[in-house]
Amino acid sequence: MSASAESSVSSSGNAPLQAQLSIDFVVVGGGIAGLACALALRRVGHNVQVLERASYDGARGSGGVRVPPNLSKIFFHWGLRDALLRTAIVTTKLDFGRYESGENLGQHAWDEQLLKESRGSYLILSHADLYDVLFDAAVARGARVRHGCAVAGISAEGGAVTLAGGEVLRADVVVGADGEHGLARKEEYLFTAFGSGHAIIAYPMTGKIAIQVYAPDDGRAGHFGDEPCVDLSGIADGIGEIFKPAIACARKAIGPIPIKDHTDLEDWVSEDGALVLIGEAAHPFPPSTIQGTAMAVEDGAVLAKLFSHLSCPRQIRSFLHAFQELRQARVRAVRAGELQATFFMTADGPDALIRDAAMRAKAAAGRNVLDADAAKHGAEEEAVRGAAEAAAAAAAKWEEYRIVFGYDCEDEADDWWVQWGLLGERAREGTSEASDSEEGAGSGSGARRAPAPRIDFASAMTSVQVVEHSSSS
Ligand SMILES: Cc1cc2nc3c(=O)[nH]c(=O)nc-3n(C[C@H](O)[C@H](O)[C@H](O)COP(=O)(O)OP(=O)(O)OC[C@H]3O[C@@H](n4cnc5c(N)ncnc54)[C@H](O)[C@@H]3O)c2cc1C
């Protein structure tokens, strides 16, 4: 346990409903998703063992993580506010600039009302600090976390995992949280090209600055956890003079990590309901997007909320299918939005002119640059004509943020229970056909949800470079 263990769990959060039937979970992968899921399941009274192949230090990243309000609200609810705020920085605004020239295109202050409605904050912190908080809280809650424990095989049926040393562990449910390249996710991805633009994102972490550079695909394929080995100056070609001093003193970069267009896995739950995938194993996100980590943690939160209602073994499959249904719709919609944001950021040529003109015009008017309506002054005539279109798109994106940030995944899980789970239970109690309603409880609720939007990759893009710059190095 790290030094902050005691204090990180000083406030235990809202007292959660305890499952009447406590079952055994084995979580394969002790990354952010695995730890968050373990903590959430312990909070509702299940037994959890987490198997992580890396050492404690090896599982912690040195880069930055953005924690949007839909994620921080879960952490706050779990009583982790104080522990997070010890190292996290609370953001109040976004600044935008041109990659090549460094020109300031204006800023967008977070809408206070939006944050209030979302019941969260927009935090930034290092992956390592977030890892410590979740690990300490999970262990303090009674989760068993084994580092240096590689899983060699997962049986999709029957709830068994085989460790590298040959030991076989059994559980009622195996949770595959072993990431994009893990055993649990058996799928090939497609590489996709996203235009030719660059972009840079920078934000402070305690005592350091995280820099992420987006650049055209150069065919290399790095992973999180790799040793930093790439010179940032070699990636950030064409970058403006203003950024060069920071680039020059940045330490070596991790990556380049490609952005991939993954085939969606149809099933996150095995036939017999003994294996469920969460986090990157279920739905890889482009690296370093705002919502990748958030979706991984939401998965664990929803799983635990559903399993807090467990009172008999036959419910396990129904809850896992409900989990899949709730999460697939949410994750697909959010991921499509994240990819569109990457297009927006890295847009080149005429699209970039339009985007920048719209921002300049708003900044000149003293407004938030992602505000809804187009301003009529500022840049070249052609660009200004396009600004209305760009501003409308930006405004739509902002509205999307409102929805994404406002979403409360635990409430959604509770809603499922009230609308479908309980209904199934009552039908089961009341009629002989009730066994069908248990099966249908997950799929029945699907009728109320619109199909998730899919992104069109036809014109698409490239690669992302994830790097870190330490101001002290
Ligand atoms: C070392 C590391 C550093 C990272 N740093 C950053 C960062 O700085 N910024 C950022 O935005 N995102 C970072 N990420 C990615 C980020 O954690 C994920 O995008 C997101 O949080 C979802 O995580 P996940 O837990 O689903 O998957 P992952 O983070 O990929 O975690 C999966 C875990 O499963 C373990 N695992 C894989 N196979 C096995 C096996 N066979 N047996 C046992 N364990 C196994 C891996 O070691 C890993 O710890 C990092 C990931 C890792 C693994």
The ligand as an ORCA input file, in Angstrom:
! r2SCAN-3c Opt
* xyz 0 1
  C       1.372      1.313    -17.719
  C       0.258      2.195    -18.257
  C       0.407      3.575    -18.292
  C      -0.612      4.393    -18.799
  N      -0.433      5.734    -18.778
  C      -1.419      6.533    -19.230
  C      -1.281      7.939    -19.189
  O      -0.263      8.458    -18.759
  N      -2.297      8.700    -19.651
  C      -3.440      8.146    -20.139
  O      -4.341      8.885    -20.540
  N      -3.620      6.827    -20.178
  C      -2.635      6.000    -19.747
  N      -2.796      4.646    -19.811
  C      -4.027      4.106    -20.418
  C      -5.211      4.165    -19.478
  O      -4.930      3.509    -18.259
  C      -6.391      3.526    -20.149
  O      -6.646      4.165    -21.371
  C      -7.719      3.643    -19.356
  O      -7.513      4.040    -18.058
  C      -8.426      2.317    -19.291
  O      -7.630      1.406    -18.680
  P      -7.864     -0.161    -18.588
  O      -7.635     -0.475    -17.169
  O      -9.087     -0.647    -19.255
  O      -6.656     -0.713    -19.507
  P      -5.107     -0.594    -19.242
  O      -4.759      0.717    -18.671
  O      -4.462     -0.992    -20.527
  O      -4.818     -1.688    -18.115
  C      -4.824     -3.076    -18.394
  C      -3.989     -3.773    -17.323
  O      -4.068     -5.177    -17.522
  C      -2.781     -5.746    -17.318
  N      -2.694     -6.994    -18.059
  C      -2.675     -7.170    -19.403
  N      -2.583     -8.476    -19.701
  C      -2.550     -9.150    -18.531
  C      -2.456    -10.530    -18.176
  N      -2.365    -11.494    -19.105
  N      -2.438    -10.869    -16.877
  C      -2.535     -9.913    -15.897
  N      -2.605     -8.585    -16.177
  C      -2.624     -8.219    -17.466
  C      -1.829     -4.674    -17.849
  O      -0.522     -4.812    -17.309
  C      -2.513     -3.389    -17.390
  O      -2.078     -2.952    -16.132
  C      -1.800      3.809    -19.316
  C      -1.949      2.413    -19.295
  C      -0.939      1.609    -18.772
  C      -1.133      0.089    -18.766
*
